[in-house]
Amino acid sequence: MPYVNVGQENSGPIDIYYEDHGSGTPVVLIHGYPLNGASWERQEAALLGADCRVITYDRRGFGKSSQPSVGYDYDTFAADLDALMTKLDLRGAVLGGFSMGTGEVTRYLSRYGSERVSKAALFGPIPPFLLKTPDNPEGVDQSVFDGIKAAIVADRFAYQKAFLDNFYNVDVYGGTRISEQAWQASFNVAVSASATATLACVDTWLTDFRADLPNIDVPTLVVQGDADRILPYEATGKRLPGLIKDVKHVVVEGGPHAIGWTHADEVNAALLDFLR
């Protein structure tokens, strides 16, 4: 299995697992919390069918990557992505992120620039800034995130069950757009993640990306469901057209957070049209 080394913790290496398939325009896909690179399977199939090279990887702490106790911040996540981009010597790549992965795309383009990147795609985005503050009244109260962390500490398995129910809007789409088996597969991945990462990543959701967004200088696609319960549309994606220079904005009517699975046809059509 292919890995890129991104550091060391005590006696053990920190390695990022990735997969690299197909040929053509390279598309790097960065998954959301609490899943892994395999969660892009419906997009990967469409992209491979459109003659793209598809690279997915597992964020540190998740999937088949190392599970260190350090490095759970967006500067480090972006550095991990840069290590992969450099190792594969990607040029003209499209960076695609879902949920937490949109933070990597944003911070990477702000910090490392677009020398290797031609376009960006943000699905269910976490920018611009999720936390409610005096200068960010559209955000979410700190108490919400404190409650999430308390629930993870108390019983992260029970927390993941509740989280994934809202991730897919199971009360609306269960048995139609999300099967019990597909939900269970996500749960299995979620609870196999590092307990440290599961908790530490909550604080990363509160990263302020407002200074990063004006530095994005490539065409950017934003796709989000208007029934997103994890990252509310009004606080996130709806605000991005005024903060990124060149944005194509697509709203999936009735879409939950996990639109890449529940509304794959709409997401894939938007992505392939954007790539063309």
N, C-alpha and C positions, 0 to 999 in steps of 0.2 A: 504494500500500500504506500502511496506517495505522501511524504511529509515535507514541510519546510520548518527548519529550526528557527525559533524566534527568541531564544533565551535559555536561561538556566535558573532553577530554584534548588538551592542546596546541592544535593548529589544527582538530581535528575534534570534531564533536558526538558524544555517546553517546546513541543512540536505541534504544528498545525496540520491536520489531515485535510487533503484536498483531492478532488477528482477532476480530470481534464479529458474531455471527450469531443470528438468531431473536429471539423476544420472549417475555416472561414473567419468571419468577424468574431473576435473573442468577446464573449459576454461573461462577466464575473458576477455571480449571484451570491448575495450575503444574507443569510437566513435570519429569522426572528427568534425571539425568546419564546419558549424554552426549547426550541427544536434544533435541527441540524441541517446540513446541506441537502440531505435527501428530501427535505420538505418541498423542494422546488421541482419535484418530479413531473408535474403537469406542464410547467413552463419549459423544463429541459427538453421534453419530448417535442414540443412545438418548435423550439429553437433549433434542435438538431434537424428537424424536418425542413427548416428554412435555411439549411446549410450554414449554421453558425457553429463556432467552437464554444463549448459551454464548460466553464470552470466553476465548481462549487467548492466551498470549504466549510469546516466546522469551527465556529468561534472557540477560542480557548475556554475550557471549562465545560464544553458541550460536545456531544457526539463522540467521535473517535479521536478528537484532539486531546492533548494533555489537560489535566485538571489541576493546575497550580492554585496556590492560595493568594497569588498576587496578579496584578495587571488588569484589574477590572475597571478600566476607565477608557474614555474614547481616544485619548492620545495613544495609549498602548494598543487599542484595537486597530487604529489607523496604521500604526507602525507594523502590526502583524500583517495587515493587508498589503502594505508597501513591500514587505519582505516577500510575499507571494508574487506580487506584480513584477518585482525585480528578478526573482528566481526564474520565472517563466518568460522574462523579457517581453512582456506584452506591449503592443503598440496599437493605437487606434481602438482600444477596448471600450466596451460599454459596461459601466458599473451599475448593477441593479441591486437594490437593497429592499428588504421587507422589514417593517417594524423597527426593531433595534438595528437592523442592518442599514437602515437609511441614515443612521448616525455615522456609521463607518464611511459611507459614501460622502456625506457632507464634510466630515472632518478630514478625510483623505484629500478631497479636492481643495479644501482650504489650506491645508498644510503642505501637501506635496505637489499641488498644481495638476494641470491637465496634459502634461507632456505625453503620458501614456494613454490618455482617455479621450474619446471622441464624443460620448454622450453619457447621460446618467438617467436612471429611472428609480423613482421612489414610490414604493407601494405601502399603503398604510403608514405614512411617515410619522416619526417621532419629533422632528423639528417643526417649528422653530424653538420653542421653549415651553416645556410642559408644566412647569411649576408656577402657581399663582404668586405674584409679587406685586408691590405697588406699581411698578412699571410694566407689568404683564398680567392685567386683570383677567385676560381670557384663559389663564392657566387653571390648573387643578390644585386644590388645597393640599398643603403639606400633610395634613392629618390622614388623607387617603393613602399616601405612601407609607406613613408610619404604621397604618393598619395592615397594609400588605406585608411589611417586614415582620410585624408581630405574628401574622398568620403563618408565614413561612417558618419562623422559629418554632411556633407551637406545633405545626404538623404540615410539612411542606407537601406531603402526598395529598392531603385533603385540599390544601390550597390549589395545587395544580388541577385537581378535578374541577373546582369552581372556576378557575381561570380559563380552562379549555372549554367549559360550557359557554362562557361568554366570548371566547375567541372565535367560536364557530356559530354563535347564536343558536345553540342546540334546540332551544324551545321553539324556534321558528323553522330551522332547517334539518333537524334531526330526522333521519330516515329518508330524507329526500336528497339534499345536497351534501350531507355529511352522514355517513353510515356509522353504526355503532362500532364496526370493526376499524374504520379509518380513525375515529375518535380514539379508540383504544390504542392504536399504533402510535398516535401522537402522545398519549399519556405515558406509554412505555418509554419513549424517547425523553420526555420531560423529566421523569423521575430518575432516569439514569444519569442525568447531568450532575455535576458537582454541587453538593449542598452549599459549599462556599460561594460558587458562582451564582447559584440560584438566588441567594440573598444579596450578594454584593451588586449584582446587576440592577437591582431596583434603584439604587442611588444614581446609577448612570443615566437612568431615564430622565433625571432632572437636569441634565447638561443643557446649558444655554448655548444654542447654535446660532443665535441672531447675528453674531459677528462673522460667522463662517459663511453664511448663505450668500452675501454679496460677492464672495470670492469664487463662486461657482461660475465658470465662464464657458460651459458647454451646454448645448440644448438639453433640457431636463423634462422628463415625463413624470407627472404626479398622478397616481391612481389610488382612489380610496373609496370604500363603501360609506354611504351616508348613514348607515346603522351600526357604525363601528363603536363597540362598547369598551374597547381596550384603550384606544387612542382617539378620543372624540374628534370627529371631523371639524367641528367649529373651532377647536383649540389647536389643530394641527394643519392638515392639508389645505383647508380653506384659506389659511393665511399665507401660504407659500407663493402664490402668484405675485404678490407685492414685494417679495423679498429676494426672489431669484430672477435674474435678468431675462432668461429665455425659457419660458415654461409652457408646456402643453398640459392642460388639466383635464382629467377624466374622472367623473363621479359615477360610481356603480350604485344604481338605485337599489336600496334594500340590502346592500352588501354589508356583511359583518367585517370584523378585522381580517379574518383569514380568507380574503377574496381570491387568493391564488389557488385555493382548493375549491371553495364553494361556487365561485363564479369564474372558473378557469377560462371559459370561452371568451368572456368579455375582457378579462385581463390579457389573455394571449393575443387577442385581436388588436388591442390597444398597443401592446408591446411590439408586435410585428409591424404594425403600421408605422410606429415611431422609428423603428430600425430602418424601414425602407425610405 
